[in-house]
Amino acid sequence: MLRPFALCATALLLTVSTLAATEDSDRAEIKRLIDGRHWAAAQPLLEKAIAAQPQDAEAHYLLGLSLINQNKGDTAVAPLEKATALAPTNSEYQRALGDAYGVSAQKSGLFSKLGWARKCKAAYEKAVELDPKNIFARASVMQFCLQAPSIVGGGIDKAYAQAEEIKKLDPAQGRAAYATLYLAEKKYAEAFALLDDVLKDTPNDYEALYQVGRLAAITGEHLDRGLATLRQCLTLTPPQGQPPHAAVHWRIGNILEKQGDKTAAKTAYEASLRVDPNFKNAIEALKKLG
């Protein structure tokens, strides 16, 4: 029912600076592994840090991120609940907990699903309450409202309200939010036009380039252009919080599949997994190709 929005995008913002009881060498290694998205390798070091200092909120948070990014989101609930209990005013910890609840909703039966979904929404809204300027939290609320049924608080009008707040905080992120909503409502022309306006002013806007490629991959429209913008993304460094190159390669594969070139698509998915071996979308795409 729910797909967490931009899972763990803010992991890219981490400094891993407050793992108080962790040896300097381990702390540096944890940072290196997380920056490189080597989540499975980071997990035992984080568990070691927690064993040494059970009250270290950041260590619990990072362990939760590690589990989510290993497609173990339901097992991330416990460490993220601990992180939010230890640091109840941390907006990002609350947002990540909402992601874990969202994954648990996906994996649950019908009756449990509704309960997890309500907890997901409550965590996202708490994250916004704690920090109204947390764009990732607002984006998470937006995606929840877009995808969830009204019985658990979803609704397109609520999603647009969050997109407008995001736009006030960051016009570029706001454009991406509106493009997401236009796509959901199949307003493809409006979505492409919005991104065209961005690229006229800033031709190397990574986010807009990626969104054009994403729209092309999903809609099947403007495939050549989408391929070109995604390949342009690969020449740029992903800004903090934006889709990594693993996602770019995966979207390139999506477009190549739509163009009927399965061999090239397979190569693109493999390139995605070289960047991030745990990138679930590329793993699943390769399985479907056979």
C-alpha positions as CSV (number, residue, x, y, z in Angstrom):
1,M,0.0,0.0,0.0
2,L,2.7,2.4,0.9
3,R,6.1,3.1,-0.7
4,P,8.3,5.1,1.6
5,F,9.4,8.4,-0.1
6,A,13.1,8.7,-0.9
7,L,14.2,6.1,1.6
8,C,17.2,7.2,3.6
9,A,18.1,10.1,1.3
10,T,19.3,12.0,4.3
11,A,21.8,9.3,5.1
12,L,23.9,11.3,2.7
13,L,23.9,14.2,5.0
14,L,25.3,12.3,8.0
15,T,28.5,13.1,9.6
16,V,28.5,10.1,11.9
17,S,30.0,12.4,14.5
18,T,28.3,11.5,17.7
19,L,29.0,7.8,18.1
20,A,30.5,8.7,21.4
21,A,31.7,5.3,22.6
22,T,32.9,4.1,19.2
23,E,36.6,3.9,18.5
24,D,37.9,6.5,16.1
25,S,38.8,3.8,13.5
26,D,35.3,2.2,13.7
27,R,33.6,5.6,13.5
28,A,35.6,6.5,10.4
29,E,34.8,3.1,8.8
30,I,31.1,3.5,9.6
31,K,31.1,6.8,7.8
32,R,33.0,5.4,4.9
33,L,30.6,2.5,4.5
34,I,27.5,4.6,4.8
35,D,28.7,7.2,2.4
36,G,29.4,4.4,0.0
37,R,26.0,2.8,0.7
38,H,27.6,-0.4,1.9
39,W,24.8,-1.1,4.4
40,A,25.4,-4.8,5.1
41,A,29.1,-4.1,6.0
42,A,28.1,-1.2,8.2
43,Q,25.6,-3.2,10.2
44,P,28.0,-5.2,12.5
45,L,30.0,-2.1,13.3
46,L,26.8,-0.3,14.3
47,E,25.7,-3.3,16.4
48,K,29.1,-3.2,18.1
49,A,28.7,0.6,18.8
50,I,25.2,0.0,20.3
51,A,26.6,-2.8,22.5
52,A,29.3,-0.4,23.8
53,Q,26.8,2.5,24.3
54,P,23.2,1.4,24.3
55,Q,22.0,5.0,24.8
56,D,23.6,6.2,21.6
57,A,20.6,7.4,19.6
58,E,22.5,8.0,16.4
59,A,23.9,4.5,16.4
60,H,20.3,3.1,16.7
61,Y,19.2,5.4,13.9
62,L,22.0,4.4,11.6
63,L,21.3,0.7,12.2
64,G,17.7,1.4,11.2
65,L,18.8,3.0,8.0
66,S,21.2,0.1,7.3
67,L,18.3,-2.4,7.7
68,I,15.9,-0.4,5.6
69,N,18.5,-0.2,2.8
70,Q,19.0,-3.9,3.0
71,N,15.3,-4.4,2.3
72,K,14.8,-5.4,6.0
73,G,12.6,-2.4,6.8
74,D,10.3,-4.3,9.2
75,T,13.3,-5.2,11.4
76,A,14.3,-1.5,11.4
77,V,11.3,-0.6,13.5
78,A,12.9,-1.6,16.8
79,P,16.2,0.4,16.5
80,L,14.4,3.4,15.1
81,E,11.8,3.4,17.9
82,K,14.8,3.3,20.3
83,A,16.4,6.2,18.5
84,T,13.3,8.3,18.7
85,A,12.8,7.4,22.4
86,L,16.4,8.5,23.1
87,A,16.1,11.6,21.0
88,P,12.4,12.5,20.9
89,T,12.9,16.0,19.3
90,N,14.9,14.7,16.3
91,S,12.8,15.2,13.2
92,E,14.8,13.0,10.9
93,Y,14.7,10.1,13.3
94,Q,10.9,10.3,13.3
95,R,10.9,10.5,9.5
96,A,13.0,7.4,9.2
97,L,10.8,5.6,11.7
98,G,7.8,6.4,9.5
99,D,9.7,4.7,6.6
100,A,10.1,1.6,8.7
101,Y,6.4,1.6,9.6
102,G,5.6,2.0,5.9
103,V,7.7,-1.0,4.9
104,S,6.0,-3.0,7.7
105,A,2.6,-2.0,6.2
106,Q,3.7,-3.3,2.8
107,K,4.6,-6.7,4.3
108,S,1.6,-7.1,6.5
109,G,-1.9,-8.6,6.1
110,L,-4.9,-6.5,5.5
111,F,-5.9,-5.8,9.1
112,S,-2.3,-5.2,10.3
113,K,-1.6,-3.0,7.3
114,L,-4.1,-0.4,8.4
115,G,-2.5,-0.1,11.8
116,W,1.0,0.2,10.4
117,A,-0.2,2.8,7.9
118,R,-1.6,5.0,10.7
119,K,1.7,4.7,12.6
120,C,3.6,5.6,9.5
121,K,1.5,8.8,8.9
122,A,1.8,9.7,12.6
123,A,5.6,9.4,12.5
124,Y,5.8,11.5,9.4
125,E,3.6,14.2,10.8
126,K,5.5,14.2,14.0
127,A,8.7,14.8,12.0
128,V,7.1,17.8,10.3
129,E,5.9,19.1,13.7
130,L,9.4,18.8,15.1
131,D,10.9,20.6,12.2
132,P,8.5,22.3,9.7
133,K,11.5,23.0,7.4
134,N,12.4,19.3,7.0
135,I,11.7,18.9,3.3
136,F,12.2,15.2,3.4
137,A,9.6,14.9,6.2
138,R,7.1,16.9,4.2
139,A,7.8,14.9,1.1
140,S,7.2,11.7,3.1
141,V,3.8,13.1,4.2
142,M,3.1,14.0,0.6
143,Q,3.8,10.6,-0.7
144,F,1.8,9.0,2.0
145,C,-1.2,11.2,1.2
146,L,-0.8,10.4,-2.5
147,Q,-0.7,6.6,-2.1
148,A,-2.7,5.8,1.0
149,P,-6.5,5.5,1.0
150,S,-8.7,8.1,2.8
151,I,-9.5,5.6,5.6
152,V,-5.9,6.1,6.9
153,G,-5.6,9.8,6.1
154,G,-4.6,9.8,2.4
155,G,-5.9,12.2,-0.2
156,I,-4.6,14.0,-3.3
157,D,-5.6,17.5,-1.9
158,K,-3.5,16.8,1.2
159,A,-0.6,15.8,-1.0
160,Y,-0.8,19.0,-3.0
161,A,-0.9,21.0,0.2
162,Q,2.5,19.5,1.2
163,A,3.9,20.1,-2.3
164,E,3.0,23.8,-1.9
165,E,4.8,23.9,1.5
166,I,7.9,22.2,0.0
167,K,7.8,24.8,-2.9
168,K,7.9,27.6,-0.3
169,L,10.9,26.1,1.4
170,D,12.8,25.1,-1.8
171,P,11.5,25.9,-5.3
172,A,13.6,23.2,-6.9
173,Q,12.3,20.5,-4.6
174,G,8.9,21.9,-4.9
175,R,9.0,21.5,-8.7
176,A,10.0,17.8,-8.2
177,A,7.1,17.4,-5.8
178,Y,4.6,18.8,-8.2
179,A,6.0,16.7,-11.0
180,T,5.5,13.6,-8.9
181,L,1.8,14.6,-8.3
182,Y,1.2,15.4,-12.0
183,L,2.7,12.0,-12.9
184,A,0.3,10.3,-10.4
185,E,-2.6,12.1,-12.0
186,K,-1.3,11.3,-15.5
187,K,-0.9,14.9,-16.3
188,Y,2.2,14.1,-18.2
189,A,2.3,17.2,-20.4
190,E,2.2,19.5,-17.3
191,A,5.0,17.5,-15.6
192,F,7.3,17.6,-18.7
193,A,6.5,21.4,-19.1
194,L,7.4,22.1,-15.5
195,L,10.8,20.4,-15.8
196,D,11.5,22.0,-19.2
197,D,11.1,25.4,-17.5
198,V,13.7,24.4,-14.9
199,L,16.2,23.2,-17.5
200,K,15.9,26.3,-19.6
201,D,17.3,28.3,-16.7
202,T,19.6,25.7,-15.3
203,P,20.6,23.1,-17.9
204,N,22.7,21.1,-15.4
205,D,20.0,20.9,-12.7
206,Y,20.6,17.3,-11.5
207,E,17.2,16.8,-10.0
208,A,15.3,18.1,-13.1
209,L,17.4,16.0,-15.4
210,Y,16.7,12.9,-13.3
211,Q,13.0,13.7,-13.2
212,V,12.7,14.0,-16.9
213,G,14.3,10.6,-17.2
214,R,12.1,9.2,-14.6
215,L,9.0,10.5,-16.3
216,A,10.1,9.1,-19.6
217,A,10.8,5.7,-18.1
218,I,7.4,5.6,-16.4
219,T,5.2,7.1,-19.2
220,G,7.0,5.7,-22.2
221,E,7.0,9.2,-23.7
222,H,10.1,11.2,-24.9
223,L,12.3,8.1,-24.4
224,D,15.3,9.4,-26.3
225,R,15.2,12.6,-24.4
226,G,14.9,10.8,-21.1
227,L,17.9,8.6,-21.9
228,A,19.9,11.7,-22.7
229,T,19.0,13.5,-19.5
230,L,19.8,10.4,-17.4
231,R,23.2,10.0,-19.0
232,Q,23.8,13.7,-18.3
233,C,23.1,12.9,-14.7
234,L,26.0,10.4,-14.7
235,T,28.4,13.2,-15.6
236,L,27.3,15.1,-12.5
237,T,27.8,14.5,-8.8
238,P,24.4,13.8,-7.2
239,P,23.5,16.6,-4.8
240,Q,22.8,15.7,-1.2
241,G,19.4,14.0,-0.9
242,Q,19.0,13.4,-4.6
243,P,18.7,10.0,-6.3
244,P,22.2,8.3,-6.5
245,H,23.8,7.1,-9.7
246,A,22.5,3.6,-8.9
247,A,19.0,4.9,-9.4
248,V,20.1,6.7,-12.6
249,H,21.5,3.5,-14.1
250,W,18.3,1.7,-13.2
251,R,16.1,4.3,-14.9
252,I,18.3,4.0,-18.0
253,G,17.6,0.3,-18.0
254,N,13.9,1.0,-17.7
255,I,14.0,3.1,-20.9
256,L,16.2,0.7,-22.8
257,E,13.7,-2.1,-22.0
258,K,10.9,0.1,-23.3
259,Q,13.0,0.6,-26.5
260,G,13.3,-3.2,-26.8
261,D,17.0,-3.4,-26.1
262,K,17.1,-6.0,-23.3
263,T,20.9,-6.6,-23.6
264,A,21.6,-2.9,-23.0
265,A,19.0,-2.8,-20.2
266,K,20.7,-5.7,-18.5
267,T,24.0,-3.9,-18.7
268,A,22.4,-0.8,-17.2
269,Y,21.0,-2.8,-14.3
270,E,24.3,-4.4,-13.6
271,A,25.9,-1.0,-13.6
272,S,23.4,0.1,-11.0
273,L,24.4,-2.8,-8.8
274,R,28.0,-2.0,-9.1
275,V,27.3,1.4,-7.6
276,D,25.0,-0.1,-4.9
277,P,24.9,-3.9,-4.6
278,N,21.7,-3.6,-2.4
279,F,19.7,-1.5,-4.8
280,K,16.4,-3.4,-4.7
281,N,14.9,-2.0,-7.9
282,A,17.8,-3.1,-10.0
283,I,17.9,-6.5,-8.4
284,E,14.2,-7.0,-9.2
285,A,14.6,-5.7,-12.8
286,L,17.4,-8.2,-13.5
287,K,15.2,-11.0,-12.2
288,K,12.4,-10.0,-14.5
289,L,14.7,-9.9,-17.5
290,G,15.8,-13.5,-16.7
